């Protein structure tokens, strides 16, 4: 949605293809001092101030969603199978307040995603709510969607994540490359 907003705001015809409607559940995200600065830079460079709102807690809370919060810390725990967790195998990196953008932010993704989606539409992006069936590359790109909808374009940006149509089409996923036993736990707490 950010890329769609940037392109649409700058005169490029954009269609967002999404099989489901917003708002929708998505696992959360948080900023770091670096990403907060990058949101600010990108928003200013491409004249999309809504992206800059994601760079600091006060704009995020006041202009995007009251459900977002301050990110308190990144925590890393090392656990040995069969043993209780040992507190000395914990590392917590507190979020900082860099005195410019304020504290790092925790996004309530269904709200921030919906906000950026609406921003893209506000700047002129089109929306096709259907599932992509296939993508063919010839002189132009043809994206075939459910309901016999074909979209012809010059470029495709695939932000569909783990179910990426392009990654599957070109066999870009490698599932046997890393042997890890890590887990991530994301939380969003209210009150």
N, C-alpha and C positions, 0 to 999 in steps of 0.2 A: 504493500500500500504506500510506503514511503516513496519508492521508486516511481510508482504510478502517479503520485501527487507531484513529484518533481518534474516528470516528463510532461504531464498534462498542463501544469502551470506554465511550462516553457514551450507550449504550442505543438507538442507531439500527440498524435491520436493514440489513445491507450485503451485497451480492453482488459479488465480484470476478469479472469475466468475462475469461478469458485463454485464447487458443487453444493456448498451449504451457505446459509445466511448468517449474518452477524446480528446480534452478538453471539459468540460461541465460545465454549470452554477451550482454554489453551493453558498449558503449563506456564508458570510465571517466569519472569526475567527481572534482572536488576541491572542498574548502571554501575559502572566503575568510574573513577575520576577521568580516565581516558575516554570512555564511551560518552560520558556526559559532555565533554569538550567537543567530541566529534558530532554529536547531535546539534550542538550550538553552531558549529562551523558549517555543517551541511545545510541547516535551516537558513542561515544567513547567505551562504554562497548561492543557493538556488532560489532564494526569495520565497521560502515556504516556512513562515514563522512557526507553524504548528509542530514542525519537527523540533525546533528549538525548545518548545514547551517540555519535551521529554528530557531535556538536559538538566533541569533543576527541580528540586522538590516543590518549591512554592508555585511555579507555573503548572507543574504536573497536577498538584492537588487542586489548584484554583481554576485551571482552564481545561483539564482533561478529565479527571475523575477523583472524587473524594475517597474512592476505595483504594487508591494507591497510598504507599507509605514510605517511611524511611527504612533503608536497608541498614540493619544494625551491624552485620558482620558476614564474612565468609567463614565457614567452619569446615575443618577437615578432620576426620576421625579414622584411625587405623584400627581395624578389628581383626583379631585372630579367631578363626573358626573354633567353636567349642569353648571359648573363654569369655568371661564377662569383659566388657569394655574397660580398659585401663585409662583413667583420666590423664595420665602423662603421655598418652598416645593421641592427644587432641591438640589441634592447632586452630586458633580462632583469630582471624584478622579483622579488627573492627573497621567499619566503614568510617571514612573521614569526612569532615566538613572542611572543604578546601577554601572556605571563606569567600569564594567567588560564585560558584553555582549552588552552594549549600551542600547538605548531606547527600550521599548516594541515595538513589530511589529504588523502591521495589514497585514494579508495575503489576497492576491487576490486569492481566493480559486481555481478558475479554473486553474490558473497557478501553484500554489503550489501542488494541487492534481495531475495534469498532470506530474509535475516534480517527485513526489514520485512514481507515477505509472511507469514512464520510468525507474526510479532507480530500482524498483523491477524487471522489465524485464531485465535490464542490469545485475543484479546479478543472473538471471536464472529463474525467475518466468514465468510460462506459463499463457496464457490468453484465456479464453473462453467467447466470446461476445455473450451471450444468456441469456434468462430469466430462472430462476430456477422454475421448475414446482412442484417438491416435494423433500423431504429429508427423507430417511428411515434409521433407525438405527438397525443393526443386528450385526453380527460379525465385520463388517466394516460399514462405512457410505456410502450410495449411494445417490449421488446428481443427480437427473434427470433434464436435461435442455431441452429447446426447440430444435427441430431438432433431436430428439431421441438420444441425447448425454447423456451418463451416465458417471459420474466420481465417482470412488470408492476411498475412502480415510480413514485415521485413525481418523482425526480430522477435525472439521469445525469451522471456526471463522466467525460469522455473523456480518458484519459491514454495513448492508443495511439500518440502521436507522429506521424510523417510519414504513416502509413497510417490516420489518423483517420477513423473512420466518419462522425462528425458534420461534420468539415471537408469531406469529400467530399459528403455529403448536402446541405449548405448552400452549396457552392462557395466556401469560405472561403480556399482556397489561391490565392495569386497568384504565378505563376512568372516573370512578365515585368516585375515591378516594380523589381527591382534588377539591375544589371549589374555583377557583381563577379567578380574572379578570385582569390578568397582560398581558402586551404586550411587545414584544421586537422589537426594530427597529435597524437594522444593516445598516450601510452606508459605502460606499467606494467612496471617492471623489478624483477626479483627477483635478488638476489646479483650 
